[in-house]
Amino acid sequence: MRPRRPSAGTLIALIALAVASGGMAYAAIPSTGGVIHTCYSGTGSVRVVDKDGGEVCRASETALTFNQKGPPGPRGEDGLDGEDGLDGLDGLDADDAALRGDDELEPRGFSEAVSAPDGAVSSWKPRFAAQRSVELPAGQWVITATAVANNRKTRAATFDCRLRAGGKVIDSIDDIPLGASGTGREREAFALNAAARLADAGSAELQCRSAAPGGVRSASITALRVESITSEP
C-alpha cells in the first residue's frame, strides 16, 4: 500500500520540530529571500536542508519550499481625507497708483539717467573751480562724481573737492594728501556721492581746489533720477 502524503499542517509541525531540535545552520535557514527548503520522503518524514550551503534532497525525496511570496492581494480602501491646512497670510494692499491702470502708474526705481563721462585734464586753482558739470531737470537725484587728482609739485601737497547740486554742497572731501611728483604717490582717485532734491532745473558740479600746481583728470558725473529719497539719521 502506498503511504499517504502528510497534510500541510503536519508538514509545518514537523518543520518546527526539526528547527527546535537543532542540527542545522541557523544562519542559512531560512535561505536568501526568507525561503525554508525541506525534503519530504515517501515514508512521511520531513527534513530541513541548507540549500545555500549546498545541501540537496536525495533521489528518493521530494523538495518542498515554504514561505514563498504569494501573489499580491487586492488594493485596500482609500484613507480618510486629511484636515485642511491653515489659511495663508493676507497679501499686501495695492497702492492707489497701481489700481488706476498702467497709463497712470508712478515711476518705480530709476526713471532717468544723465551722465557727463571722463572730461579733459583741468588745472586747479587756490579757490574752488568747476572740473565737471551736468544740467538736470527738477526731481530727486542720486549723483556720483569721480576723478583722479594729480600733483605736479616736487613736494607733497593737499587738495579739496566738493559736489554741488542746486546751488548746495551735498558731499565733500578735504585736505587729501598727495605725494611729491615722481614718487609714485602723486595721484589719488576719489569719488563723491549724495542724493539731492531739485525743486527746479539746475546743475550738478564737481569743484576742486589746491595751492599746488596740478589738476584733475578723468572727471565724470552720473546722476540717476529716483522716485523717492529716504534720509537716514
Buried (B, 14 or more C-beta within 10 A) or exposed (E): EEEEEBEEEEBBEBBEEBBEEEEBEEEBBBBEEEBBBBBBBEEEEBBBBBBBEEBEBEEEBEEBEBEEEEEEEEEEEEEEEEEEEEEEEEEEEEEEEEEEEEEEEEEEEEEEEBEBEEBEEBBBEEEBBEBBBBEBEEBBBBBBBBBBBBBBBEEBBBBBBBBBBBEEEBBBBEEBEBBBBEEEEBBBEBEBEBBBEBEEEBBBBBBBBBEBBBBBBBBBBBBBBBEEEEEEE
